[in-house]
Amino acid sequence: MSMLWICALAATSWEATSAIGTAAAAIVALLVWISGLISAYRRRRANARLLAQLLLPEFEKIAAGLNSREARFWKFLHPNTNEQRKAAIESTCDTMAKDRPRARSFAKDILAEIRADRTEILLSQPGIFSIKTADSLANAYRRITHVRHSAHLIIDLIDSETPENIRTAFITYQNVILTTMIAVVETLEELRRIAGLDRKETKFIVAQLLDRPLVEAEQ
């Protein structure tokens, strides 16, 4: 009986030791996996911060350029209310329609200044930004492309259409510029957040932009 008891105890001890060893191996594997996730997260975060810093100057330049162009619509009229702003926009568009060289210069300045030349950086670094940031960038780039494409159309209209149609086109274009500015500044805020920079300034700019009216062009 004693021999059977010893054999049973040995078998039990071996099973317990084996179970402990299996559990320990599983814990080690889990820790290695978690450590890999943490390292990957830190590496991705560092890469996102670097990429945001590379994109920031371009978006700052685009935001400044759009703000300069959009402000022309009421620069000399100093409107205080939405109705005054709408009147200022319509007045400037009237002037643009009657002064074709000035209108052409305005559109060409847009093409010269509003450029998004670093799209290839994003295309070569997929998955670094979060879905929210990637969507914000995609929206901004889409609107920037719209602004540039519309500038080409405006130039063609200036050479072929009546002042009334040019005026209508410029009122519509003003709305395109404004909505693009909002998208660009919001993306700029997101890039500043990722880069670890202060976002108070861009939040203030967004608030100002949202207070500006869209103007319906008369048909």
Wavefront OBJ file of the C-alpha trace (Angstrom):
o trace
v 0.000 0.000 0.000
v 2.802 2.407 0.845
v 4.332 1.949 -2.598
v 0.996 2.719 -4.283
v 0.585 5.823 -2.134
v 4.060 7.048 -3.062
v 3.370 6.491 -6.777
v 0.061 8.303 -6.548
v 1.693 11.234 -4.718
v 4.456 11.413 -7.313
v 1.927 11.427 -10.141
v -0.069 14.170 -8.432
v 3.068 16.227 -7.830
v 4.115 15.832 -11.446
v 0.682 16.911 -12.693
v 0.716 19.928 -10.382
v 4.214 20.869 -11.466
v 3.251 20.465 -15.111
v 0.148 22.632 -14.622
v 2.165 25.305 -12.871
v 4.739 25.240 -15.645
v 2.038 25.553 -18.328
v 0.414 28.452 -16.478
v 3.777 30.175 -16.063
v 4.523 29.786 -19.773
v 1.115 31.235 -20.624
v 1.719 34.197 -18.300
v 5.144 34.826 -19.826
v 3.647 34.679 -23.342
v 0.895 37.082 -22.276
v 3.423 39.507 -20.800
v 5.529 39.361 -23.971
v 2.400 40.035 -26.066
v 1.373 42.979 -23.858
v 4.910 44.352 -23.966
v 4.815 44.141 -27.754
v 1.507 46.011 -27.853
v 2.876 48.758 -25.600
v 6.027 49.086 -27.718
v 3.980 49.215 -30.917
v 1.671 51.847 -29.407
v 4.607 54.008 -28.301
v 6.286 53.636 -31.697
v 3.066 54.531 -33.524
v 2.498 57.509 -31.229
v 6.032 58.782 -31.844
v 5.626 58.331 -35.604
v 2.261 60.134 -35.517
v 3.830 63.025 -33.587
v 6.655 63.277 -36.132
v 4.266 63.120 -39.099
v 2.002 65.769 -37.525
v 5.007 68.057 -37.098
v 5.913 67.550 -40.772
v 2.379 68.417 -41.906
v 1.841 71.385 -39.568
v 3.791 74.010 -41.579
v 1.856 73.169 -44.737
v -1.523 73.433 -43.029
v -0.513 76.636 -41.256
v 0.436 78.146 -44.624
v -2.824 76.975 -46.241
v -4.905 78.343 -43.340
v -3.113 81.699 -43.529
v -3.536 81.863 -47.300
v -7.238 81.013 -47.188
v -7.821 83.482 -44.374
v -6.112 86.230 -46.373
v -8.222 85.507 -49.467
v -11.474 85.096 -47.553
v -10.917 88.324 -45.593
v -10.708 90.292 -48.849
v -14.455 89.966 -49.193
v -15.023 92.492 -46.403
v -11.586 93.925 -45.676
v -12.476 97.568 -46.308
v -16.113 97.483 -45.158
v -15.603 96.447 -41.494
v -18.913 94.578 -41.065
v -20.136 93.761 -37.555
v -23.273 91.692 -38.152
v -24.048 88.757 -40.415
v -26.231 90.959 -42.619
v -23.391 93.443 -42.991
v -21.004 90.618 -43.832
v -23.345 89.290 -46.500
v -23.645 92.781 -47.969
v -19.840 93.110 -47.905
v -19.383 89.790 -49.703
v -21.951 90.696 -52.352
v -20.377 94.131 -52.828
v -16.899 92.640 -53.277
v -18.240 90.022 -55.700
v -19.869 92.826 -57.709
v -16.506 94.574 -57.886
v -14.773 91.329 -58.893
v -17.290 90.752 -61.669
v -16.667 94.236 -63.112
v -12.890 94.115 -62.735
v -11.857 90.996 -64.617
v -8.069 91.431 -64.177
v -8.544 91.687 -60.402
v -10.832 88.655 -60.395
v -8.336 86.668 -62.447
v -5.508 87.696 -60.118
v -7.529 86.584 -57.104
v -8.080 83.090 -58.548
v -4.455 82.748 -59.692
v -3.225 83.724 -56.228
v -5.296 80.862 -54.822
v -3.609 78.402 -57.198
v -0.175 79.756 -56.314
v -0.598 79.755 -52.525
v -3.089 77.030 -51.627
v -1.156 73.856 -52.286
v -1.158 70.525 -50.488
v 2.119 69.036 -51.712
v 2.751 66.586 -48.881
v -0.069 64.165 -49.573
v 2.533 61.587 -50.607
v 3.827 61.560 -47.018
v 0.450 60.294 -45.825
v 0.190 57.749 -48.624
v 3.601 56.324 -47.717
v 2.750 56.078 -43.990
v -0.661 54.335 -43.727
v -2.101 53.439 -40.352
v -0.053 55.882 -38.287
v -2.889 58.291 -37.507
v -6.118 57.327 -35.792
v -9.317 56.992 -37.844
v -10.510 60.376 -36.536
v -7.320 62.151 -37.597
v -7.145 60.358 -40.951
v -10.772 61.310 -41.696
v -10.063 64.937 -40.758
v -7.032 65.035 -43.057
v -8.946 63.376 -45.903
v -11.765 65.908 -45.573
v -9.341 68.846 -45.533
v -7.401 67.603 -48.553
v -10.652 66.996 -50.449
v -11.799 70.550 -49.782
v -8.401 72.019 -50.677
v -8.607 70.178 -53.996
v -12.110 71.603 -54.464
v -10.817 75.140 -53.857
v -8.080 74.699 -56.459
v -10.381 73.071 -59.001
v -12.943 75.844 -58.512
v -10.209 78.465 -59.049
v -9.506 76.948 -62.477
v -13.218 77.117 -63.277
v -13.402 80.741 -62.104
v -10.527 81.690 -64.428
v -12.345 80.073 -67.354
v -15.582 81.889 -66.429
v -13.834 85.268 -66.257
v -12.782 84.935 -69.872
v -16.143 83.761 -71.210
v -19.109 84.734 -69.008
v -21.143 87.848 -68.284
v -20.506 89.971 -65.168
v -23.732 88.619 -63.638
v -22.547 85.019 -63.965
v -19.081 85.914 -62.696
v -20.665 87.590 -59.655
v -22.739 84.472 -58.936
v -19.666 82.269 -59.318
v -17.649 84.398 -56.888
v -20.387 84.328 -54.257
v -20.430 80.541 -54.508
v -16.634 80.478 -54.396
v -16.638 82.560 -51.227
v -18.683 79.811 -49.567
v -16.256 77.176 -50.843
v -13.326 79.105 -49.350
v -15.079 79.536 -46.003
v -16.059 75.876 -45.602
v -12.552 74.837 -46.635
v -11.046 77.190 -44.068
v -13.115 75.607 -41.315
v -12.007 72.095 -42.352
v -8.345 73.137 -42.606
v -8.285 74.920 -39.237
v -10.015 71.998 -37.515
v -7.411 69.654 -39.016
v -4.695 72.057 -37.899
v -6.071 71.812 -34.360
v -5.988 68.010 -34.579
v -2.384 68.048 -35.803
v -1.422 70.428 -32.984
v -2.994 68.035 -30.481
v -1.020 65.086 -31.829
v 2.185 67.138 -31.912
v 1.620 68.178 -28.294
v 1.196 71.892 -29.063
v -1.233 74.480 -27.713
v -4.662 74.425 -29.420
v -6.275 77.520 -27.896
v -5.464 79.707 -30.893
v -6.996 77.357 -33.447
v -10.110 76.850 -31.329
v -10.583 80.625 -31.289
v -10.153 80.783 -35.080
v -12.719 78.021 -35.630
v -15.199 79.874 -33.424
v -14.669 83.034 -35.473
v -15.104 81.191 -38.752
v -18.319 79.512 -37.668
v -19.727 82.982 -36.981
v -19.248 84.015 -40.620
v -22.253 83.548 -42.901
v -22.648 81.553 -46.055
v -24.196 83.635 -48.820
v -26.704 82.277 -51.291
v -26.014 83.414 -54.823
v -28.981 84.881 -56.623
v -30.098 82.835 -59.605
l 1 2 3 4 5 6 7 8 9 10 11 12 13 14 15 16 17 18 19 20 21 22 23 24 25 26 27 28 29 30 31 32 33 34 35 36 37 38 39 40 41 42 43 44 45 46 47 48 49 50 51 52 53 54 55 56 57 58 59 60 61 62 63 64 65 66 67 68 69 70 71 72 73 74 75 76 77 78 79 80 81 82 83 84 85 86 87 88 89 90 91 92 93 94 95 96 97 98 99 100 101 102 103 104 105 106 107 108 109 110 111 112 113 114 115 116 117 118 119 120 121 122 123 124 125 126 127 128 129 130 131 132 133 134 135 136 137 138 139 140 141 142 143 144 145 146 147 148 149 150 151 152 153 154 155 156 157 158 159 160 161 162 163 164 165 166 167 168 169 170 171 172 173 174 175 176 177 178 179 180 181 182 183 184 185 186 187 188 189 190 191 192 193 194 195 196 197 198 199 200 201 202 203 204 205 206 207 208 209 210 211 212 213 214 215 216 217 218 219
